[in-house]
Amino acid sequence: MLKIVLPEKAEAVLSFRADAKLPARIEALAGKSTEGQLNKSEKAEYAGYVRANKFIAILRRQARQLAGSHS
């Protein structure tokens, strides 16, 4: 597996939190997506959040592994 998290950055990755308003925006877009009511720009925005969420999950998994191996 490709390692993309530097060991010295693992804690920073684990402690990162998005803006507090972001989950509400994603939830609103998810609801509209479920109902088939997203316009073109909202579809692109929502797709970007989905991709970012997958990437962040990978970063966090690697950071947890690094943090666990250095404790």
C-alpha positions as CSV (number, residue, x, y, z in Angstrom):
1,M,0.0,0.0,0.0
2,L,1.2,3.5,-0.9
3,K,2.1,5.5,2.2
4,I,0.9,9.1,2.0
5,V,1.0,10.2,5.6
6,L,4.4,11.2,7.0
7,P,4.9,9.7,10.5
8,E,5.5,13.2,12.0
9,K,2.1,14.4,10.6
10,A,0.0,11.4,11.8
11,E,-1.3,13.3,14.9
12,A,-2.2,16.3,12.8
13,V,-4.2,14.2,10.4
14,L,-6.0,12.5,13.3
15,S,-6.9,15.8,15.0
16,F,-8.0,17.6,11.8
17,R,-11.7,18.7,11.9
18,A,-13.5,20.3,9.0
19,D,-15.5,23.6,9.4
20,A,-18.5,23.0,11.6
21,K,-20.9,24.1,8.9
22,L,-19.7,21.5,6.4
23,P,-21.6,18.4,7.7
24,A,-24.9,20.3,7.4
25,R,-24.1,21.3,3.8
26,I,-23.1,17.7,2.9
27,E,-26.3,16.4,4.6
28,A,-28.4,18.9,2.6
29,L,-26.8,17.8,-0.6
30,A,-27.2,14.1,0.2
31,G,-30.9,14.7,0.8
32,K,-31.3,16.4,-2.5
33,S,-29.3,13.7,-4.2
34,T,-31.5,11.0,-2.8
35,E,-34.5,12.9,-4.1
36,G,-32.9,13.5,-7.5
37,Q,-33.0,17.3,-7.0
38,L,-29.4,18.3,-7.4
39,N,-28.5,20.8,-10.1
40,K,-25.3,20.4,-12.1
41,S,-23.1,22.5,-9.8
42,E,-24.5,20.8,-6.7
43,K,-23.8,17.4,-8.3
44,A,-20.2,18.4,-8.8
45,E,-20.0,19.8,-5.3
46,Y,-21.4,16.7,-3.7
47,A,-19.2,14.4,-5.8
48,G,-16.2,16.3,-4.6
49,Y,-17.2,15.9,-1.0
50,V,-17.7,12.1,-1.5
51,R,-14.2,11.8,-3.1
52,A,-12.7,14.0,-0.3
53,N,-14.3,11.8,2.3
54,K,-12.9,8.7,0.8
55,F,-9.4,10.3,0.7
56,I,-9.7,11.5,4.3
57,A,-10.7,8.0,5.4
58,I,-7.5,6.6,3.8
59,L,-5.4,9.3,5.4
60,R,-6.9,8.7,8.8
61,R,-6.4,4.9,8.5
62,Q,-2.8,5.3,7.7
63,A,-2.4,7.9,10.5
64,R,-3.9,5.6,13.1
65,Q,-1.5,2.8,12.0
66,L,1.4,5.2,12.3
67,A,0.3,6.5,15.6
68,G,-0.2,3.0,16.9
69,S,3.2,1.8,15.7
70,H,5.0,4.7,17.5
71,S,3.2,4.6,20.8
